[in-house]
Amino acid sequence: MTTTLLKTGDAATRLGVSRQHVVNMCDRGDISYTHVGSHRRIPSDEIDRILHGTPRTREREKSLWLHRAVLGELVCDPERVVGKARSNIERWGHKHAPDGMTATYLGLWAEVLDSGLDQIVETLTSPSERASELRQNTPFAGVLDDATRLAVLRNFTIYWNREHENI
């Protein structure tokens, strides 16, 4: 089976995100890609995997850890945390096509925020597919300070490596 190689801009359009976000995903290893000359090219089946497949287990778990830390901030200062999420949704909403995937996720998050703290807590911590997808498109950027975020990521890596050392 032959797969089409996409430019990062074309992949971004299909995913409903910015080209830079696709480049960042490539650099993090979230998307497989190849180089053609000095340019990244992304197999179209990678885009299908992201849009229709199950996200990588490690990434889902890492996102859950980060959102548990966000939960800690939420219970300490709900107005600040919800306000930050609403502000991000408002700011980002103007930068994305209204019919793209990003706009869809921002709208879903707005509904969660409007539903109250119990629904926010559920979405931040639930293992459900819907909650996991929403966490991959979080409006809570900037809620955690850098030191806390780095500590969570460091401890997650230790946990993950310990739990998966025999796999």
TORGU-538757 format. One record per atom (N, C-alpha, C): residue in three letters; atom name; x, y, z. Coordinates in steps of 0.1 Angstrom, whole numbers. Atoms other than C-alpha are relative to their C-alpha. Last residue first. Layout:
! residues N
<atom 'ALA'; 'CA'; <X; Y; Z>>
...
//
This chain:
! residues 167
<atom 'ILE'; 'N'; <8; 1; 12>>
<atom 'ILE'; 'CA'; <80; -44; 282>>
<atom 'ILE'; 'C'; <9; 1; -12>>
<atom 'ASN'; 'N'; <0; 14; 5>>
<atom 'ASN'; 'CA'; <101; -52; 313>>
<atom 'ASN'; 'C'; <-8; -1; -13>>
<atom 'GLU'; 'N'; <-14; 4; 3>>
<atom 'GLU'; 'CA'; <110; -15; 321>>
<atom 'GLU'; 'C'; <1; -14; -6>>
<atom 'HIS'; 'N'; <-1; 6; 13>>
<atom 'HIS'; 'CA'; <74; -4; 316>>
<atom 'HIS'; 'C'; <14; -5; -3>>
<atom 'GLU'; 'N'; <12; 9; 2>>
<atom 'GLU'; 'CA'; <63; 5; 352>>
<atom 'GLU'; 'C'; <2; -7; -13>>
<atom 'ARG'; 'N'; <1; 11; -10>>
<atom 'ARG'; 'CA'; <97; 19; 362>>
<atom 'ARG'; 'C'; <-11; -10; -4>>
<atom 'ASN'; 'N'; <-12; 9; 3>>
<atom 'ASN'; 'CA'; <102; 39; 329>>
<atom 'ASN'; 'C'; <-1; -12; 10>>
<atom 'TRP'; 'N'; <2; 8; 13>>
<atom 'TRP'; 'CA'; <67; 53; 332>>
<atom 'TRP'; 'C'; <11; -10; -2>>
<atom 'TYR'; 'N'; <11; 10; -2>>
<atom 'TYR'; 'CA'; <71; 63; 369>>
<atom 'TYR'; 'C'; <-1; -9; -13>>
<atom 'ILE'; 'N'; <-5; 10; -10>>
<atom 'ILE'; 'CA'; <105; 80; 364>>
<atom 'ILE'; 'C'; <-11; -11; 1>>
<atom 'THR'; 'N'; <-10; 7; 8>>
<atom 'THR'; 'CA'; <91; 98; 332>>
<atom 'THR'; 'C'; <6; -11; 9>>
<atom 'PHE'; 'N'; <7; 9; 9>>
<atom 'PHE'; 'CA'; <60; 109; 352>>
<atom 'PHE'; 'C'; <10; -9; -8>>
<atom 'ASN'; 'N'; <5; 12; -7>>
<atom 'ASN'; 'CA'; <82; 122; 379>>
<atom 'ASN'; 'C'; <-8; -9; -8>>
<atom 'ARG'; 'N'; <-11; 8; -5>>
<atom 'ARG'; 'CA'; <102; 144; 355>>
<atom 'ARG'; 'C'; <-5; -13; 8>>
<atom 'LEU'; 'N'; <-5; 8; 11>>
<atom 'LEU'; 'CA'; <70; 155; 337>>
<atom 'LEU'; 'C'; <12; -8; 4>>
<atom 'VAL'; 'N'; <10; 10; 4>>
<atom 'VAL'; 'CA'; <53; 165; 370>>
<atom 'VAL'; 'C'; <6; -9; -11>>
<atom 'ALA'; 'N'; <0; 10; -10>>
<atom 'ALA'; 'CA'; <85; 183; 382>>
<atom 'ALA'; 'C'; <-10; -11; -3>>
<atom 'LEU'; 'N'; <-12; 8; 2>>
<atom 'LEU'; 'CA'; <88; 202; 349>>
<atom 'LEU'; 'C'; <1; -11; 10>>
<atom 'ARG'; 'N'; <1; 8; 12>>
<atom 'ARG'; 'CA'; <52; 213; 351>>
<atom 'ARG'; 'C'; <12; -9; -2>>
<atom 'THR'; 'N'; <9; 11; -3>>
<atom 'THR'; 'CA'; <56; 224; 387>>
<atom 'THR'; 'C'; <-2; -9; -12>>
<atom 'ALA'; 'N'; <-7; 9; -10>>
<atom 'ALA'; 'CA'; <88; 244; 380>>
<atom 'ALA'; 'C'; <-10; -12; 3>>
<atom 'ASP'; 'N'; <-10; 8; 7>>
<atom 'ASP'; 'CA'; <73; 260; 348>>
<atom 'ASP'; 'C'; <6; -11; 10>>
<atom 'ASP'; 'N'; <-13; -7; 2>>
<atom 'ASP'; 'CA'; <42; 273; 366>>
<atom 'ASP'; 'C'; <10; -10; -6>>
<atom 'LEU'; 'N'; <-11; 5; -8>>
<atom 'LEU'; 'CA'; <10; 253; 359>>
<atom 'LEU'; 'C'; <12; 9; -2>>
<atom 'VAL'; 'N'; <5; 2; -13>>
<atom 'VAL'; 'CA'; <-20; 272; 346>>
<atom 'VAL'; 'C'; <11; -4; 10>>
<atom 'GLY'; 'N'; <-4; -11; -8>>
<atom 'GLY'; 'CA'; <-2; 284; 315>>
<atom 'GLY'; 'C'; <-5; 0; 15>>
<atom 'ALA'; 'N'; <-13; -5; 2>>
<atom 'ALA'; 'CA'; <-20; 261; 291>>
<atom 'ALA'; 'C'; <3; 12; 9>>
<atom 'PHE'; 'N'; <-6; -3; -13>>
<atom 'PHE'; 'CA'; <-53; 249; 306>>
<atom 'PHE'; 'C'; <15; 4; -1>>
<atom 'PRO'; 'N'; <-1; -15; -1>>
<atom 'PRO'; 'CA'; <-72; 251; 273>>
<atom 'PRO'; 'C'; <7; 4; 13>>
<atom 'THR'; 'N'; <4; -7; -12>>
<atom 'THR'; 'CA'; <-64; 214; 266>>
<atom 'THR'; 'C'; <1; 15; -1>>
<atom 'ASN'; 'N'; <3; -13; 6>>
<atom 'ASN'; 'CA'; <-64; 197; 233>>
<atom 'ASN'; 'C'; <-4; 10; 11>>
<atom 'GLN'; 'N'; <-10; -1; 10>>
<atom 'GLN'; 'CA'; <-49; 163; 243>>
<atom 'GLN'; 'C'; <-1; 14; -7>>
<atom 'ARG'; 'N'; <-12; -3; -6>>
<atom 'ARG'; 'CA'; <-70; 166; 274>>
<atom 'ARG'; 'C'; <11; 2; -10>>
<atom 'LEU'; 'N'; <1; -14; -5>>
<atom 'LEU'; 'CA'; <-101; 167; 253>>
<atom 'LEU'; 'C'; <13; 5; 6>>
<atom 'GLU'; 'N'; <-2; -8; 11>>
<atom 'GLU'; 'CA'; <-91; 135; 236>>
<atom 'GLU'; 'C'; <-1; 15; 3>>
<atom 'SER'; 'N'; <-13; 1; 5>>
<atom 'SER'; 'CA'; <-86; 118; 269>>
<atom 'SER'; 'C'; <3; 9; -12>>
<atom 'ALA'; 'N'; <-8; -9; -9>>
<atom 'ALA'; 'CA'; <-119; 131; 282>>
<atom 'ALA'; 'C'; <15; 0; -4>>
<atom 'ARG'; 'N'; <3; -14; 2>>
<atom 'ARG'; 'CA'; <-137; 117; 252>>
<atom 'ARG'; 'C'; <9; 9; 8>>
<atom 'GLU'; 'N'; <-6; -4; 12>>
<atom 'GLU'; 'CA'; <-119; 83; 254>>
<atom 'GLU'; 'C'; <-3; 15; -3>>
<atom 'SER'; 'N'; <9; 2; 12>>
<atom 'SER'; 'CA'; <-128; 79; 290>>
<atom 'SER'; 'C'; <7; 5; -12>>
<atom 'PRO'; 'N'; <-7; 8; 9>>
<atom 'PRO'; 'CA'; <-100; 76; 317>>
<atom 'PRO'; 'C'; <-8; -1; -14>>
<atom 'SER'; 'N'; <6; 12; 5>>
<atom 'SER'; 'CA'; <-115; 105; 336>>
<atom 'SER'; 'C'; <8; -7; -10>>
<atom 'THR'; 'N'; <-5; 13; -5>>
<atom 'THR'; 'CA'; <-93; 129; 354>>
<atom 'THR'; 'C'; <-5; -12; -5>>
<atom 'LEU'; 'N'; <-14; 0; -3>>
<atom 'LEU'; 'CA'; <-95; 164; 339>>
<atom 'LEU'; 'C'; <6; -13; 4>>
<atom 'THR'; 'N'; <-7; 0; 13>>
<atom 'THR'; 'CA'; <-129; 157; 323>>
<atom 'THR'; 'C'; <15; 0; 3>>
<atom 'GLU'; 'N'; <2; 12; 7>>
<atom 'GLU'; 'CA'; <-144; 147; 357>>
<atom 'GLU'; 'C'; <8; -1; -13>>
<atom 'VAL'; 'N'; <-8; 11; -7>>
<atom 'VAL'; 'CA'; <-129; 176; 375>>
<atom 'VAL'; 'C'; <-1; -13; -7>>
<atom 'ILE'; 'N'; <-14; -3; 3>>
<atom 'ILE'; 'CA'; <-143; 200; 348>>
<atom 'ILE'; 'C'; <9; -10; 7>>
<atom 'GLN'; 'N'; <-3; 5; 14>>
<atom 'GLN'; 'CA'; <-177; 183; 351>>
<atom 'GLN'; 'C'; <14; 3; -4>>
<atom 'ASP'; 'N'; <1; 15; 0>>
<atom 'ASP'; 'CA'; <-178; 187; 389>>
<atom 'ASP'; 'C'; <3; -5; -14>>
<atom 'LEU'; 'N'; <-12; 6; -5>>
<atom 'LEU'; 'CA'; <-166; 223; 386>>
<atom 'LEU'; 'C'; <0; -15; 0>>
<atom 'GLY'; 'N'; <-4; -1; -14>>
<atom 'GLY'; 'CA'; <-194; 236; 364>>
<atom 'GLY'; 'C'; <12; -9; 4>>
<atom 'SER'; 'N'; <7; 10; -7>>
<atom 'SER'; 'CA'; <-211; 228; 331>>
<atom 'SER'; 'C'; <3; 0; 15>>
<atom 'ASP'; 'N'; <14; -5; -3>>
<atom 'ASP'; 'CA'; <-200; 261; 315>>
<atom 'ASP'; 'C'; <-8; -10; 9>>
<atom 'LEU'; 'N'; <-2; -11; -10>>
<atom 'LEU'; 'CA'; <-163; 249; 317>>
<atom 'LEU'; 'C'; <-14; 6; 4>>
<atom 'VAL'; 'N'; <-4; 6; -13>>
<atom 'VAL'; 'CA'; <-173; 216; 300>>
<atom 'VAL'; 'C'; <1; 11; 10>>
<atom 'GLU'; 'N'; <11; 6; -6>>
<atom 'GLU'; 'CA'; <-192; 235; 273>>
<atom 'GLU'; 'C'; <3; -7; 13>>
<atom 'ALA'; 'N'; <9; -11; -5>>
<atom 'ALA'; 'CA'; <-163; 258; 266>>
<atom 'ALA'; 'C'; <-12; -6; 7>>
<atom 'TRP'; 'N'; <-5; -5; -13>>
<atom 'TRP'; 'CA'; <-141; 227; 264>>
<atom 'TRP'; 'C'; <-8; 11; 6>>
<atom 'LEU'; 'N'; <3; 11; -10>>
<atom 'LEU'; 'CA'; <-163; 212; 237>>
<atom 'LEU'; 'C'; <5; 4; 14>>
<atom 'GLY'; 'N'; <15; 0; -3>>
<atom 'GLY'; 'CA'; <-162; 245; 218>>
<atom 'GLY'; 'C'; <-4; -10; 10>>
<atom 'LEU'; 'N'; <2; -12; -8>>
<atom 'LEU'; 'CA'; <-124; 246; 220>>
<atom 'LEU'; 'C'; <-14; 2; 4>>
<atom 'TYR'; 'N'; <-4; 4; -14>>
<atom 'TYR'; 'CA'; <-123; 210; 208>>
<atom 'TYR'; 'C'; <-1; 12; 9>>
<atom 'THR'; 'N'; <9; 10; -6>>
<atom 'THR'; 'CA'; <-144; 219; 177>>
<atom 'THR'; 'C'; <4; -3; 15>>
<atom 'ALA'; 'N'; <13; -7; -4>>
<atom 'ALA'; 'CA'; <-125; 251; 170>>
<atom 'ALA'; 'C'; <-10; -10; 7>>
<atom 'THR'; 'N'; <-3; -8; -12>>
<atom 'THR'; 'CA'; <-93; 230; 170>>
<atom 'THR'; 'C'; <-12; 8; 5>>
<atom 'MET'; 'N'; <0; 8; -12>>
<atom 'MET'; 'CA'; <-108; 205; 146>>
<atom 'MET'; 'C'; <3; 8; 13>>
<atom 'GLY'; 'N'; <-11; 9; -2>>
<atom 'GLY'; 'CA'; <-116; 231; 120>>
<atom 'GLY'; 'C'; <-1; -8; 13>>
<atom 'ASP'; 'N'; <5; 14; 3>>
<atom 'ASP'; 'CA'; <-149; 247; 110>>
<atom 'ASP'; 'C'; <11; -10; 2>>
<atom 'PRO'; 'N'; <12; 4; -8>>
<atom 'PRO'; 'CA'; <-143; 280; 128>>
<atom 'PRO'; 'C'; <-5; -14; -3>>
<atom 'ALA'; 'N'; <12; 1; 9>>
<atom 'ALA'; 'CA'; <-108; 283; 113>>
<atom 'ALA'; 'C'; <-12; -5; 8>>
<atom 'HIS'; 'N'; <2; 12; 7>>
<atom 'HIS'; 'CA'; <-83; 291; 141>>
<atom 'HIS'; 'C'; <-13; 0; -9>>
<atom 'LYS'; 'N'; <-11; 4; 8>>
<atom 'LYS'; 'CA'; <-68; 322; 155>>
<atom 'LYS'; 'C'; <-2; -12; -9>>
<atom 'HIS'; 'N'; <-1; -10; 11>>
<atom 'HIS'; 'CA'; <-99; 339; 169>>
<atom 'HIS'; 'C'; <11; -4; -10>>
<atom 'GLY'; 'N'; <11; 1; 9>>
<atom 'GLY'; 'CA'; <-107; 308; 190>>
<atom 'GLY'; 'C'; <1; 9; -12>>
<atom 'TRP'; 'N'; <-3; 10; 10>>
<atom 'TRP'; 'CA'; <-72; 308; 205>>
<atom 'TRP'; 'C'; <-11; -1; -11>>
<atom 'ARG'; 'N'; <-11; -4; 8>>
<atom 'ARG'; 'CA'; <-78; 340; 224>>
<atom 'ARG'; 'C'; <3; -9; -12>>
<atom 'GLU'; 'N'; <4; -12; 7>>
<atom 'GLU'; 'CA'; <-113; 331; 236>>
<atom 'GLU'; 'C'; <11; 4; -9>>
<atom 'ILE'; 'N'; <10; 4; 10>>
<atom 'ILE'; 'CA'; <-103; 295; 245>>
<atom 'ILE'; 'C'; <-4; 13; -8>>
<atom 'ASN'; 'N'; <-7; 7; 11>>
<atom 'ASN'; 'CA'; <-72; 308; 263>>
<atom 'ASN'; 'C'; <-10; -4; -11>>
<atom 'SER'; 'N'; <-8; -10; 7>>
<atom 'SER'; 'CA'; <-92; 333; 283>>
<atom 'SER'; 'C'; <8; -6; -12>>
<atom 'ARG'; 'N'; <9; -8; 8>>
<atom 'ARG'; 'CA'; <-117; 307; 293>>
<atom 'ARG'; 'C'; <7; 10; -9>>
<atom 'ALA'; 'N'; <4; 9; 10>>
<atom 'ALA'; 'CA'; <-89; 283; 305>>
<atom 'ALA'; 'C'; <-10; 8; -10>>
<atom 'LYS'; 'N'; <-11; 2; 10>>
<atom 'LYS'; 'CA'; <-73; 312; 324>>
<atom 'LYS'; 'C'; <-4; -9; -11>>
<atom 'GLY'; 'N'; <-2; -12; 8>>
<atom 'GLY'; 'CA'; <-106; 321; 340>>
<atom 'GLY'; 'C'; <11; -1; -10>>
<atom 'VAL'; 'N'; <11; 0; 10>>
<atom 'VAL'; 'CA'; <-113; 285; 350>>
<atom 'VAL'; 'C'; <2; 13; -9>>
<atom 'VAL'; 'N'; <-2; 10; 9>>
<atom 'VAL'; 'CA'; <-79; 284; 367>>
<atom 'VAL'; 'C'; <-10; 0; -11>>
<atom 'ARG'; 'N'; <-12; -3; 8>>
<atom 'ARG'; 'CA'; <-81; 318; 384>>
<atom 'ARG'; 'C'; <2; -11; -11>>
<atom 'GLU'; 'N'; <3; -12; 9>>
<atom 'GLU'; 'CA'; <-117; 313; 396>>
<atom 'GLU'; 'C'; <12; 3; -9>>
<atom 'PRO'; 'N'; <8; 3; 12>>
<atom 'PRO'; 'CA'; <-110; 277; 408>>
<atom 'PRO'; 'C'; <-3; 12; -9>>
<atom 'ASP'; 'N'; <4; -14; 5>>
<atom 'ASP'; 'CA'; <-81; 287; 431>>
<atom 'ASP'; 'C'; <-8; -2; -13>>
<atom 'CYS'; 'N'; <-5; -11; -8>>
<atom 'CYS'; 'CA'; <-70; 258; 453>>
<atom 'CYS'; 'C'; <-5; 14; -4>>
<atom 'VAL'; 'N'; <6; 1; -13>>
<atom 'VAL'; 'CA'; <-92; 231; 438>>
<atom 'VAL'; 'C'; <5; 11; 10>>
<atom 'LEU'; 'N'; <14; -3; 1>>
<atom 'LEU'; 'CA'; <-82; 241; 403>>
<atom 'LEU'; 'C'; <-7; 1; 14>>
<atom 'GLU'; 'N'; <1; -14; 1>>
<atom 'GLU'; 'CA'; <-45; 242; 411>>
<atom 'GLU'; 'C'; <-15; 4; 0>>
<atom 'GLY'; 'N'; <-5; -5; -13>>
<atom 'GLY'; 'CA'; <-46; 206; 423>>
<atom 'GLY'; 'C'; <-1; 15; 0>>
<atom 'LEU'; 'N'; <11; 2; -9>>
<atom 'LEU'; 'CA'; <-67; 197; 392>>
<atom 'LEU'; 'C'; <4; 6; 14>>
<atom 'VAL'; 'N'; <9; -11; 2>>
<atom 'VAL'; 'CA'; <-40; 212; 370>>
<atom 'VAL'; 'C'; <-12; -1; 10>>
<atom 'ALA'; 'N'; <-6; -11; -6>>
<atom 'ALA'; 'CA'; <-16; 187; 386>>
<atom 'ALA'; 'C'; <-9; 13; -2>>
<atom 'ARG'; 'N'; <1; 2; -14>>
<atom 'ARG'; 'CA'; <-40; 159; 377>>
<atom 'ARG'; 'C'; <6; 12; 8>>
<atom 'HIS'; 'N'; <13; -5; -4>>
<atom 'HIS'; 'CA'; <-41; 174; 343>>
<atom 'HIS'; 'C'; <-3; -3; 14>>
<atom 'LEU'; 'N'; <0; -15; 0>>
<atom 'LEU'; 'CA'; <-3; 170; 339>>
<atom 'LEU'; 'C'; <-14; 6; 4>>
<atom 'TRP'; 'N'; <-9; -4; -11>>
<atom 'TRP'; 'CA'; <-5; 133; 350>>
<atom 'TRP'; 'C'; <0; 16; 1>>
<atom 'LEU'; 'N'; <8; 2; -12>>
<atom 'LEU'; 'CA'; <-34; 127; 326>>
<atom 'LEU'; 'C'; <8; 5; 12>>
<atom 'SER'; 'N'; <10; -10; 0>>
<atom 'SER'; 'CA'; <-14; 142; 297>>
<atom 'SER'; 'C'; <-9; -1; 13>>
<atom 'LYS'; 'N'; <-7; -12; -3>>
<atom 'LYS'; 'CA'; <15; 119; 305>>
<atom 'LYS'; 'C'; <-10; 12; 1>>
<atom 'GLU'; 'N'; <-4; 1; -14>>
<atom 'GLU'; 'CA'; <-8; 89; 305>>
<atom 'GLU'; 'C'; <7; 13; 5>>
<atom 'ARG'; 'N'; <12; -1; -8>>
<atom 'ARG'; 'CA'; <-23; 98; 272>>
<atom 'ARG'; 'C'; <2; 1; 14>>
<atom 'GLU'; 'N'; <5; -14; 1>>
<atom 'GLU'; 'CA'; <11; 104; 257>>
<atom 'GLU'; 'C'; <-13; 2; 8>>
<atom 'ARG'; 'N'; <-9; -8; -9>>
<atom 'ARG'; 'CA'; <24; 70; 270>>
<atom 'ARG'; 'C'; <-5; 15; 0>>
<atom 'THR'; 'N'; <3; 3; -15>>
<atom 'THR'; 'CA'; <-7; 52; 256>>
<atom 'THR'; 'C'; <9; 9; 8>>
<atom 'ARG'; 'N'; <-9; 8; -7>>
<atom 'ARG'; 'CA'; <-3; 67; 221>>
<atom 'ARG'; 'C'; <-2; -1; 15>>
<atom 'PRO'; 'N'; <-13; -6; -2>>
<atom 'PRO'; 'CA'; <-34; 81; 207>>
<atom 'PRO'; 'C'; <9; -9; 8>>
<atom 'THR'; 'N'; <-3; -2; -14>>
<atom 'THR'; 'CA'; <-60; 57; 195>>
<atom 'THR'; 'C'; <13; 7; 2>>
<atom 'GLY'; 'N'; <-5; 11; -8>>
<atom 'GLY'; 'CA'; <-69; 60; 159>>
<atom 'GLY'; 'C'; <1; 4; 14>>
<atom 'HIS'; 'N'; <10; 11; -2>>
<atom 'HIS'; 'CA'; <-92; 82; 138>>
<atom 'HIS'; 'C'; <5; -11; 10>>
<atom 'LEU'; 'N'; <14; -4; 1>>
<atom 'LEU'; 'CA'; <-76; 116; 135>>
<atom 'LEU'; 'C'; <-10; -11; 4>>
<atom 'ILE'; 'N'; <3; -11; -10>>
<atom 'ILE'; 'CA'; <-41; 108; 148>>
<atom 'ILE'; 'C'; <-15; 3; 0>>
<atom 'ARG'; 'N'; <-2; 6; -14>>
<atom 'ARG'; 'CA'; <-39; 75; 129>>
<atom 'ARG'; 'C'; <-4; 10; 10>>
<atom 'ASP'; 'N'; <12; 9; -2>>
<atom 'ASP'; 'CA'; <-54; 91; 97>>
<atom 'ASP'; 'C'; <1; -6; 14>>
<atom 'ILE'; 'N'; <11; -10; -2>>
<atom 'ILE'; 'CA'; <-27; 119; 99>>
<atom 'ILE'; 'C'; <-13; -8; 3>>
<atom 'GLU'; 'N'; <-3; -6; -13>>
<atom 'GLU'; 'CA'; <0; 92; 102>>
<atom 'GLU'; 'C'; <-11; 9; 4>>
<atom 'ASP'; 'N'; <6; 9; -9>>
<atom 'ASP'; 'CA'; <-16; 74; 72>>
<atom 'ASP'; 'C'; <3; 4; 15>>
<atom 'SER'; 'N'; <14; -3; -2>>
<atom 'SER'; 'CA'; <-9; 106; 52>>
<atom 'SER'; 'C'; <-7; -10; 10>>
<atom 'PRO'; 'N'; <9; 9; 7>>
<atom 'PRO'; 'CA'; <28; 101; 57>>
<atom 'PRO'; 'C'; <-15; 2; 3>>
<atom 'ILE'; 'N'; <8; 8; -9>>
<atom 'ILE'; 'CA'; <44; 133; 69>>
<atom 'ILE'; 'C'; <-8; -10; -8>>
<atom 'ARG'; 'N'; <11; 5; 7>>
<atom 'ARG'; 'CA'; <72; 150; 50>>
<atom 'ARG'; 'C'; <-7; -10; 9>>
<atom 'ARG'; 'N'; <7; 11; -6>>
<atom 'ARG'; 'CA'; <97; 172; 68>>
<atom 'ARG'; 'C'; <-12; -4; -10>>
<atom 'HIS'; 'N'; <14; -2; -4>>
<atom 'HIS'; 'CA'; <119; 194; 45>>
<atom 'HIS'; 'C'; <-6; -13; 6>>
<atom 'SER'; 'N'; <0; -6; -14>>
<atom 'SER'; 'CA'; <157; 195; 43>>
<atom 'SER'; 'C'; <-14; 2; 5>>
<atom 'GLY'; 'N'; <-9; -12; 0>>
<atom 'GLY'; 'CA'; <159; 172; 13>>
<atom 'GLY'; 'C'; <1; 5; 14>>
<atom 'VAL'; 'N'; <-2; -1; 14>>
<atom 'VAL'; 'CA'; <129; 150; 17>>
<atom 'VAL'; 'C'; <8; 12; -2>>
<atom 'HIS'; 'N'; <-5; -12; 6>>
<atom 'HIS'; 'CA'; <130; 142; 54>>
<atom 'HIS'; 'C'; <1; -3; -15>>
<atom 'THR'; 'N'; <-13; 2; 7>>
<atom 'THR'; 'CA'; <107; 116; 69>>
<atom 'THR'; 'C'; <5; 13; -6>>
<atom 'TYR'; 'N'; <-2; -8; 12>>
<atom 'TYR'; 'CA'; <79; 118; 94>>
<atom 'TYR'; 'C'; <13; -5; -6>>
<atom 'SER'; 'N'; <-11; 5; 8>>
<atom 'SER'; 'CA'; <63; 99; 123>>
<atom 'SER'; 'C'; <2; 9; -12>>
<atom 'ILE'; 'N'; <3; 3; 14>>
<atom 'ILE'; 'CA'; <41; 121; 144>>
<atom 'ILE'; 'C'; <13; -5; -6>>
<atom 'ASP'; 'N'; <14; 3; 0>>
<atom 'ASP'; 'CA'; <42; 124; 183>>
<atom 'ASP'; 'C'; <-5; -4; -14>>
<atom 'GLY'; 'N'; <2; 14; 3>>
<atom 'GLY'; 'CA'; <80; 122; 183>>
<atom 'GLY'; 'C'; <-15; -4; -1>>
<atom 'ARG'; 'N'; <3; 7; -12>>
<atom 'ARG'; 'CA'; <84; 155; 201>>
<atom 'ARG'; 'C'; <-1; -15; -3>>
<atom 'ASP'; 'N'; <-12; -1; -8>>
<atom 'ASP'; 'CA'; <101; 171; 170>>
<atom 'ASP'; 'C'; <-2; -8; 13>>
<atom 'CYS'; 'N'; <-11; 8; 6>>
<atom 'CYS'; 'CA'; <73; 159; 148>>
<atom 'CYS'; 'C'; <12; -1; 9>>
<atom 'MET'; 'N'; <4; 14; -2>>
<atom 'MET'; 'CA'; <46; 172; 171>>
<atom 'MET'; 'C'; <11; -9; -6>>
<atom 'ASN'; 'N'; <-3; 4; -14>>
<atom 'ASN'; 'CA'; <65; 205; 172>>
<atom 'ASN'; 'C'; <-4; -14; 3>>
<atom 'VAL'; 'N'; <-15; 0; -1>>
<atom 'VAL'; 'CA'; <65; 207; 134>>
<atom 'VAL'; 'C'; <3; -4; 14>>
<atom 'VAL'; 'N'; <-3; 12; 7>>
<atom 'VAL'; 'CA'; <27; 199; 134>>
<atom 'VAL'; 'C'; <16; -2; 1>>
<atom 'HIS'; 'N'; <5; 10; -9>>
<atom 'HIS'; 'CA'; <21; 227; 159>>
<atom 'HIS'; 'C'; <4; -14; -6>>
<atom 'GLN'; 'N'; <-10; 1; -10>>
<atom 'GLN'; 'CA'; <42; 250; 137>>
<atom 'GLN'; 'C'; <-4; -11; 10>>
<atom 'ARG'; 'N'; <-11; 7; 5>>
<atom 'ARG'; 'CA'; <19; 243; 108>>
<atom 'ARG'; 'C'; <11; -2; 11>>
<atom 'SER'; 'N'; <-10; -8; 7>>
<atom 'SER'; 'CA'; <-10; 253; 129>>
<atom 'SER'; 'C'; <11; -8; -6>>
<atom 'VAL'; 'N'; <-9; -7; -10>>
<atom 'VAL'; 'CA'; <-39; 230; 138>>
<atom 'VAL'; 'C'; <10; 8; -9>>
<atom 'GLY'; 'N'; <6; -12; -5>>
<atom 'GLY'; 'CA'; <-70; 217; 120>>
<atom 'GLY'; 'C'; <8; 7; 10>>
<atom 'LEU'; 'N'; <2; 2; -14>>
<atom 'LEU'; 'CA'; <-56; 182; 115>>
<atom 'LEU'; 'C'; <-7; 12; 7>>
<atom 'ARG'; 'N'; <8; 12; -3>>
<atom 'ARG'; 'CA'; <-60; 182; 78>>
<atom 'ARG'; 'C'; <-3; -2; 14>>
<atom 'THR'; 'N'; <14; -3; 5>>
<atom 'THR'; 'CA'; <-48; 218; 75>>
<atom 'THR'; 'C'; <-9; -12; 3>>
<atom 'ALA'; 'N'; <7; -9; -9>>
<atom 'ALA'; 'CA'; <-18; 210; 96>>
<atom 'ALA'; 'C'; <-14; 3; -3>>
<atom 'ALA'; 'N'; <4; 8; -12>>
<atom 'ALA'; 'CA'; <-9; 180; 75>>
<atom 'ALA'; 'C'; <-7; 8; 10>>
<atom 'ASP'; 'N'; <11; 8; 4>>
<atom 'ASP'; 'CA'; <-10; 202; 44>>
<atom 'ASP'; 'C'; <-5; -9; 12>>
<atom 'GLY'; 'N'; <12; -9; 1>>
<atom 'GLY'; 'CA'; <12; 228; 61>>
<atom 'GLY'; 'C'; <-12; -8; -4>>
<atom 'THR'; 'N'; <5; -3; -13>>
<atom 'THR'; 'CA'; <37; 201; 72>>
<atom 'THR'; 'C'; <-13; 9; 0>>
<atom 'LYS'; 'N'; <-8; -11; -6>>
<atom 'LYS'; 'CA'; <40; 189; 36>>
<atom 'LYS'; 'C'; <-6; 3; 14>>
<atom 'LEU'; 'N'; <6; -13; -1>>
<atom 'LEU'; 'CA'; <23; 155; 30>>
<atom 'LEU'; 'C'; <10; 10; 5>>
<atom 'LEU'; 'N'; <-8; -8; -9>>
<atom 'LEU'; 'CA'; <37; 122; 18>>
<atom 'LEU'; 'C'; <-5; 14; 0>>
<atom 'THR'; 'N'; <-4; -13; 5>>
<atom 'THR'; 'CA'; <10; 100; 3>>
<atom 'THR'; 'C'; <9; 7; 10>>
<atom 'THR'; 'N'; <5; -11; -7>>
<atom 'THR'; 'CA'; <9; 64; 13>>
<atom 'THR'; 'C'; <5; 13; -6>>
<atom 'THR'; 'N'; <-7; -12; 1>>
<atom 'THR'; 'CA'; <13; 34; -10>>
<atom 'THR'; 'C'; <-6; 11; 8>>
<atom 'MET'; 'N'; <8; -12; 0>>
<atom 'MET'; 'CA'; <0; 0; 0>>
<atom 'MET'; 'C'; <9; 12; 0>>
//
